Amino acid sequence: MNSSNKQRIGLVGTGFIASGFARLVHNHATDLTLSAVLTRRPLGQPDGFPFPEQLTHSVQELLDKSDLIVECSGDVLHATSVIDAALRAGKPVVTMNSEFHVTTGSWFADKGLLTEAEGDQPGSIAALREEAVMMGFKPLVYGNMKGFLNHLPKPEEMAYWAGKQGISVEQTTSFTDGTKIQIEQALVANGFGGTITRQGMEGPKATDVTKAAIELARTAAGVGQAISDYVLSPGNAGVFVVGTHDQSEWKALNYLKLGDGPYYVLVRPFHLCQYEIIKTVRRVLHGGGVLLNNSSQPTVSIVGIAKTDLPVGTRINRAIGGFQVRGEAARISDVRGHVPIGMIQDAVITRPVIAGQTLTFDDVALPDTLALRIARELYA
């Protein structure tokens, strides 16, 4: 542990999320210090990262200088390698990387303190769930809100919106084609022992989120298990949890404007990404433990579905947020042999794949990485 009064925070990544978190620590967290930042970019080209003097290419330097690691690279293969090193070194790890969790994260769930952060939707759902349970609610639905969905967006459209919103084309595409929300809700389902009702989830379109959320709760009650899902509702944002409560409390809950029951919708109408990571960092430093991870026994994964025909020899440099493949949540027991979309990176197609087909390990040649070895153990 650091001998000074400040806790040393090591950071992995230099993009939009990492940069915002770094500024927050520097400007508003007097008890923390940003000690080292791991990047794969040339050190002389920080691309706008606010503290270039902290950049390093050395994982060992990152670990030696840090009491806690915050990982937000967005890269599954890179995150797997770095988190493996961090946990072996006994460092707690806070992530904003749901892609990592649903691909290889379960392998690490019992190997050290590893948790997703509040701020992105899964962490925000986890925090809302924790509050709901403390108040006596029994969760039935872990819900996300999505404003727009197009499974097959065009590159020029994504380039326009990426420029308008100030984020990468890859991020914009994964949001638009639904891959990101599928990943997020799979993580939540696995983390809290929930399930999904079908591949791709229900995702009802609704102008009234509360009504749609209650319908999802009725579905969950019929299944007999909490479900993870989303509502497609333009103009709305945030996350929600639907739960039941003791019948003796129905009158009081009605007075408190939560309706007649038996299903109660708790809504958090925002998630502030990089600005909220610090809450989970403090949680861990103060002994609060894991907020959310993919659990050591996942039941839901993300299959890769071809957006177009993929002839033999096709290289897929980018799966999540690319224009060749999109992801859908599926029960692992229903998709044996699938290759998780987080692994379809730098992949080469070895058998002809047609549009709409789910990719398996037999359809692709993948680089030999720790992530591949873990994914084969978990999903093949």
Disulfide bonds with the S-S distance in Angstrom:
none
